């Protein structure tokens, strides 16, 4: 069973940056990966995705501020988050975009002054 471990979250001031990491217990070669987030009282939403060829796509709310990347050898996916806003506050998760595995625990990101 594939396990997902997200890390790198924390408390940051508006305008700050964080880099999230997602480690996958299995291989991510050939896997279309994505980052999601879930704010309190809200449904989980897609934030960014990256194909096996590293083509990326972002939600309108994060476009130009977030960057998704992957390291197939390490089995890891990253999310560089810049110019953070309070509305980015959420628990962030990664997963297989086309055939989701069991969700990890996520990593909390809080943007507040």
C-alpha positions in Angstrom: 0.0 0.0 0.0 1.4 3.4 -1.0 2.0 5.8 1.8 2.1 9.6 1.4 3.9 11.8 3.9 3.6 15.6 3.6 5.9 18.0 5.4 7.1 21.5 5.4 4.1 23.4 6.6 4.0 26.0 9.4 3.1 29.5 10.4 4.1 32.2 8.1 3.3 35.9 7.7 1.5 37.2 4.7 3.9 37.6 1.8 6.1 34.9 3.1 7.2 31.6 1.5 7.1 27.9 2.4 8.3 24.8 0.5 6.2 21.7 1.0 7.5 18.2 0.4 5.6 15.0 -0.3 7.4 11.6 0.0 5.8 8.6 -1.6 6.6 5.1 -0.4 6.3 3.7 -3.9 7.6 4.9 -7.2 6.2 7.9 -8.9 7.6 7.1 -12.3 4.8 7.4 -14.7 2.4 8.9 -12.1 0.6 12.2 -12.6 0.9 13.8 -9.2 -1.0 16.7 -7.6 -1.2 18.9 -4.5 -4.5 19.6 -2.9 -5.6 21.7 0.1 -8.5 21.8 2.5 -9.4 24.8 4.5 -11.6 24.5 7.6 -15.2 23.9 6.7 -14.4 23.7 3.0 -14.0 20.8 0.5 -10.6 19.6 -0.6 -9.5 21.5 -3.7 -6.9 20.9 -6.4 -4.1 23.4 -6.2 -1.5 22.2 -8.7 -0.6 19.1 -10.8 2.4 17.9 -12.6 2.5 15.3 -15.4 5.1 12.6 -15.9 6.8 14.9 -18.3 6.7 17.8 -15.8 4.1 19.8 -17.5 2.4 21.8 -14.8 -1.1 23.2 -14.2 -2.3 25.5 -11.4 -5.6 26.7 -10.0 -6.3 30.3 -10.7 -6.0 31.2 -7.0 -2.3 30.2 -6.8 -1.1 30.7 -10.4 2.0 32.8 -10.5 2.7 32.3 -6.8 3.1 28.5 -6.4 5.4 26.1 -8.2 5.0 22.3 -8.3 8.0 20.1 -9.1 8.9 16.5 -8.8 12.0 14.2 -8.3 11.2 10.8 -9.6 14.4 9.2 -8.3 13.6 10.3 -4.7 9.9 9.6 -5.1 9.1 13.1 -4.0 6.8 16.0 -5.1 7.3 19.6 -4.0 5.3 22.7 -3.7 7.1 26.1 -3.5 4.7 28.6 -2.2 5.5 32.3 -2.5 3.6 35.5 -1.7 1.4 33.6 0.7 -2.0 35.1 1.6 -4.2 34.4 4.6 -6.6 32.6 2.2 -3.9 30.0 1.5 -4.4 28.7 5.1 -5.3 25.1 4.9 -4.1 21.5 5.3 -2.1 20.6 2.2 -2.0 17.1 0.7 -0.4 15.4 -2.3 -1.7 12.4 -4.2 -1.9 10.5 -7.4 -4.0 12.8 -9.7 -5.6 10.1 -11.8 -6.0 7.2 -9.3 -5.8 8.6 -5.8 -4.2 6.5 -3.1 -5.2 6.6 0.5 -4.7 10.2 1.7 -1.8 11.1 4.0 -2.1 13.3 7.1 -1.3 16.4 5.2 0.7 19.4 6.5 -0.8 22.5 8.0 -0.1 25.9 6.5 -1.2 28.9 8.4 -0.7 32.4 6.9 -1.3 35.0 9.5 0.3 38.2 11.0 
